[in-house]
Amino acid sequence: MQTEKPDYSNVTSNEAVLKLASEGKLFKILLFPEEFGGKDVPANIVYVPAGIPEIKDQITGTLIRFFNEGLIDKLNVEPEYKGNSFVPAKIHLKAGHSEKNGGFEPTIDIW
């Protein structure tokens, strides 16, 4: 059975995002992980629905393991938005190594 993804196209202001967060419908995450020096500052914060923070944490755990194994030494995180929504539709992560081929490029589909 396929469940429909929620539609956040009407969440077009910071106030709307914060209201949904205060109601427990959206959750704050850092785009660039704290474990890699990401700061808790507005430019690095997005709000996402339930389940997404856990997915992001799993990916961050994989990134930490790859970093510790010397497989990656660079990371780029880019949110993708639909229309004027303040809730990202996707989060693209690209990890690689400056001296090695290959990489890890997961995308988190949100809505």
Rosetta silent file (secondary structure, phi, psi, omega in degrees, C-alpha in Angstrom):
SEQUENCE: MQTEKPDYSNVTSNEAVLKLASEGKLFKILLFPEEFGGKDVPANIVYVPAGIPEIKDQITGTLIRFFNEGLIDKLNVEPEYKGNSFVPAKIHLKAGHSEKNGGFEPTIDIW
SCORE:     score description
SCORE:     0.000 S_00000001
   1 L     0.000  127.166 -177.635    0.000    0.000    0.000 S_00000001
   2 L   -95.650  130.298  177.744    1.448    3.323   -1.070 S_00000001
   3 L   -97.038  145.879  179.041    1.000    6.317    1.192 S_00000001
   4 L   -78.417  140.018  176.232    0.743    9.810   -0.218 S_00000001
   5 L   -77.130  146.321  177.775    3.499   12.220    0.664 S_00000001
   6 L   -66.882  160.781  179.218    2.380   15.394    2.376 S_00000001
   7 L  -113.227  119.181 -179.261    2.291   18.640    0.428 S_00000001
   8 L  -109.361   21.841 -177.856    4.179   21.563    1.922 S_00000001
   9 L   -65.392  -21.609 -179.541    3.688   23.970   -0.992 S_00000001
  10 L   -90.839    0.755  178.735    1.584   26.261    1.228 S_00000001
  11 L   -93.420   84.615 -168.547    4.338   26.601    3.878 S_00000001
  12 L  -114.664   21.301  176.517    5.844   29.743    2.400 S_00000001
  13 L  -148.644  158.547  176.539    7.171   31.659    5.398 S_00000001
  14 H   -62.876  -36.112  178.916    9.468   31.141    8.329 S_00000001
  15 H   -61.476  -42.152  179.541    6.496   31.837   10.608 S_00000001
  16 H   -64.548  -40.884  178.541    4.510   28.990    9.007 S_00000001
  17 H   -62.484  -47.748 -177.737    7.457   26.601    9.442 S_00000001
  18 H   -65.408  -34.100  176.812    7.913   27.562   13.094 S_00000001
  19 H   -63.513  -47.396  178.915    4.167   27.171   13.755 S_00000001
  20 H   -63.757  -35.798  177.492    4.210   23.623   12.343 S_00000001
  21 H   -66.062  -40.701 -179.940    7.349   22.885   14.365 S_00000001
  22 H   -67.409  -23.673  177.134    5.679   24.129   17.556 S_00000001
  23 L   -88.096    0.001 -179.785    2.771   21.771   16.792 S_00000001
  24 L    77.630   18.521 -179.190    5.165   18.828   16.423 S_00000001
  25 L   -97.328  -20.095  174.902    4.506   18.495   12.683 S_00000001
  26 L  -131.355  154.308 -175.615    7.973   19.581   11.526 S_00000001
  27 E  -131.797  137.889 -178.144   11.375   18.981   13.094 S_00000001
  28 E   -76.107  133.015  171.268   14.552   21.048   12.964 S_00000001
  29 E  -136.218  158.418  173.427   17.667   19.481   11.446 S_00000001
  30 E   -93.283  130.976  177.670   21.051   20.802   10.436 S_00000001
  31 L   -63.803  -57.920  178.314   21.817   20.423    6.736 S_00000001
  32 L   -88.973  117.989 -170.756   25.585   20.185    7.219 S_00000001
  33 L   -57.847  141.210  176.690   26.064   17.761   10.126 S_00000001
  34 H   -56.686  -34.921 -179.159   27.336   19.051   13.446 S_00000001
  35 H   -62.267  -19.941  179.329   29.781   16.129   13.467 S_00000001
  36 H  -111.765   18.428  176.930   31.532   17.730   10.476 S_00000001
  37 L    97.328    4.805  177.364   31.505   21.279   11.816 S_00000001
  38 L   -64.528  137.333 -177.079   27.978   22.304   10.840 S_00000001
  39 L  -102.423  153.464  176.614   26.693   25.137   13.007 S_00000001
  40 L   -84.008   71.967 -179.318   23.251   25.716   14.503 S_00000001
  41 L  -127.660  153.953 -175.354   22.707   28.880   12.436 S_00000001
  42 H   -49.856  -39.705 -178.138   19.753   29.871   10.218 S_00000001
  43 H   -66.506  -16.972 -177.512   21.600   29.180    6.944 S_00000001
  44 H  -109.789    6.975 -175.711   22.203   25.557    8.054 S_00000001
  45 E  -110.190  133.854  168.482   18.733   24.833    9.492 S_00000001
  46 E  -133.478  161.884  178.031   15.734   23.307    7.751 S_00000001
  47 E  -116.436  132.672 -173.694   12.493   21.895    9.097 S_00000001
  48 E  -135.162  159.843  179.205   11.294   18.500    7.919 S_00000001
  49 L   -73.111  168.048  178.617    8.458   16.076    8.725 S_00000001
  50 L   -52.796  144.895  179.060    8.676   13.121   11.115 S_00000001
  51 L    94.597  -31.948 -178.066   10.912   10.285    9.992 S_00000001
  52 H   -71.370  -40.974  177.349   13.312   12.486    8.055 S_00000001
  53 H   -57.159  -36.323  179.766   15.572   13.365   11.034 S_00000001
  54 H   -68.368  -39.591  177.368   16.144    9.644   11.598 S_00000001
  55 H   -63.581  -45.138  178.841   17.030    9.095    7.928 S_00000001
  56 H   -60.302  -41.366  178.456   19.441   12.043    8.081 S_00000001
  57 H   -62.925  -39.218  177.976   21.013   10.583   11.258 S_00000001
  58 H   -63.525  -43.891  179.182   21.537    7.214    9.527 S_00000001
  59 H   -65.114  -41.895  177.978   23.243    8.897    6.582 S_00000001
  60 H   -60.368  -39.999  176.884   25.383   11.000    8.927 S_00000001
  61 H   -60.592  -41.315  177.052   26.453    7.788   10.695 S_00000001
  62 H   -64.612  -42.684  178.907   27.529    6.333    7.352 S_00000001
  63 H   -61.133  -41.925  178.840   29.415    9.534    6.511 S_00000001
  64 H   -61.502  -44.747  179.238   31.257    9.406    9.842 S_00000001
  65 H   -61.610  -46.089  179.048   32.235    5.788    9.196 S_00000001
  66 H   -62.122  -40.378  178.264   33.452    6.606    5.675 S_00000001
  67 H   -63.466  -46.630 -179.794   35.423    9.592    6.986 S_00000001
  68 H   -63.598  -27.299  178.641   37.032    7.508    9.731 S_00000001
  69 L   -88.346    1.033  179.117   37.970    4.875    7.139 S_00000001
  70 L    76.774   16.902 -177.293   39.592    7.538    4.940 S_00000001
  71 L   -86.205  -24.363  178.458   37.069    7.074    2.139 S_00000001
  72 L  -132.933  150.400  173.670   35.782   10.660    2.119 S_00000001
  73 L  -142.502   10.229  175.508   37.288   14.044    2.900 S_00000001
  74 E  -147.430  150.996 -177.056   34.703   16.423    1.456 S_00000001
  75 E  -146.701  135.811  174.419   30.961   16.877    1.795 S_00000001
  76 E  -127.950  134.261  179.562   28.380   19.056    0.089 S_00000001
  77 E  -126.731  123.901 -177.963   24.757   19.289    1.227 S_00000001
  78 E  -129.972  120.717  172.655   22.128   21.006   -0.934 S_00000001
  79 E   -78.581  149.889  175.428   18.421   21.320   -0.178 S_00000001
  80 E  -120.230  130.817 -176.561   16.022   21.308   -3.133 S_00000001
  81 L  -113.934  155.030  172.346   12.784   23.255   -2.861 S_00000001
  82 L  -108.562  126.771  177.640    9.461   23.216   -4.725 S_00000001
  83 L    56.691 -134.370 -177.875    7.980   26.613   -5.474 S_00000001
  84 L  -100.450   11.640 -177.409    8.133   29.024   -2.549 S_00000001
  85 L   -63.619  142.966  175.248    7.961   26.370    0.160 S_00000001
  86 L   -90.243   -3.667  177.190   10.274   26.714    3.153 S_00000001
  87 L   -99.765  119.994 -178.546   10.215   22.910    3.595 S_00000001
  88 L   -63.085  143.739  176.257   12.780   21.230    1.333 S_00000001
  89 L   -81.092  -32.284  179.606   11.417   18.667   -1.109 S_00000001
  90 E  -148.177  158.107  170.032   14.739   16.817   -1.151 S_00000001
  91 E  -127.022  119.568 -179.848   18.150   17.004    0.465 S_00000001
  92 E   -99.506  128.411  175.389   21.087   16.016   -1.746 S_00000001
  93 E  -117.272  136.461  177.868   24.339   14.944   -0.091 S_00000001
  94 E  -131.879  112.868  178.527   27.557   14.449   -2.031 S_00000001
  95 E  -116.750  142.063  179.101   30.565   13.003   -0.274 S_00000001
  96 E  -158.677 -173.814  179.560   33.833   12.158   -1.919 S_00000001
  97 E  -127.038  136.692 -176.263   37.571   12.149   -1.560 S_00000001
  98 L   -66.174  -18.427 -177.216   39.896   14.694   -3.145 S_00000001
  99 L  -122.668    7.069 -178.487   42.383   11.977   -4.149 S_00000001
 100 E  -130.775  152.535  175.477   40.184    8.936   -4.769 S_00000001
 101 E   -79.985  162.835  176.932   37.509    7.989   -7.294 S_00000001
 102 E    90.378 -178.723  179.773   33.959    7.225   -6.313 S_00000001
 103 E   173.309 -177.254 -178.753   31.754    8.737   -3.701 S_00000001
 104 E  -130.205  117.383 -173.096   28.564    8.540   -1.727 S_00000001
 105 L  -132.597   68.874  178.455   25.639   10.595   -3.027 S_00000001
 106 L   -77.923  152.333  172.959   22.376    9.862   -1.198 S_00000001
 107 E  -123.269  131.045  175.744   19.238   11.939   -1.697 S_00000001
 108 E   -96.346  114.697  176.285   16.571   12.216    0.989 S_00000001
 109 E   -85.292  124.002 -176.005   13.122   12.491   -0.611 S_00000001
 110 L  -106.578  -51.039  178.326   10.850   14.479    1.658 S_00000001
 111 L  -154.471    0.000    0.000    7.775   15.436   -0.337 S_00000001
